[in-house]
């Protein structure tokens, strides 16, 4: 099982904060550093914390910087909402960051769900979930189609929401035919079908174990309908993690993350490294090969160090 570091910088983090976490994650052996793609803080700050300054950072601007400031670790979003960007410019952006990184980028794409951040920054938000999924399907077809078009060719697309005409389909990403595509969500109808048709990975984030099993059963059925071998589609989950050897440190980290420790033991990952590894084994048993460890206190680099030095060897 591969473990990846996953951050939520909209909760209050600068580029320098993210770079420090990415460099430490790279140093202690993690294979990837991912970030969310949001523009607005969620919930209340943890007790005693300052107001969540400096405010939002753009996901792909951040990844462009990290592409130049890191050397080995893979980089990506979990996940970019289709409401934020048009598919053509998104394909260009991701291809360019992939080239800047030497071929270390992955694109997570989802339908979007947080209307308040759209209102806060003037981004149109289709209220109907069905329309957002329609846009997701078209964007997946366009982005992957642009990347796969042979050099010298042209890409055309005519959909309900987007039209591409006479595109030279440039630039090309370093990875060919394109960076890995991750489709994320927790639905059992359209999301599994889109993942089976377009994605390299299907991610289920912050769901109870039973729901995750249900989504992956739907994914198997979707792969069968698409004529795809389910083994060719990686399965991942994202889970909040709080890990420590000493109970007092564990409680402190749960408070800093703004999470209840008992709830994290039930629905996330909490405890000593051996306890977290045991919980991860349950996910491995249902075919999960990749776990995004959500860390919420980005100032606690000792936490990243502990996860790398003590948890990674238990599950690698």
Secondary structure, 3 states (H helix, E strand, C coil): CEEEEEECHHHCCCHHHHHHHHHHHHHCCCCEEEECCCCCCCCCCCCCCCCCCCCCCCHHHHHHHHHHHCCCCEEEECCEECCCCCHHHHHHHHHHHHHHHCCCEEEEEECCCCHHHHHHCCCCCCCCHHHHHHHHHHHHHHHHHHHHCCCCCCEEEECCCCEEEEECCCCCCCCCCCCCEEEECCCCCHHHHHHHHHCCEEEEECCCHHHHHHHHHHHHHHHHHHCCCHHHCEEEEEEEEEECCCHHHHHHHHHHCCCCHHHHHHHCEEECHHHHHHHHHHHHCCCCCEEEEEECCCCCHHHHHHHHHHHHHHHC
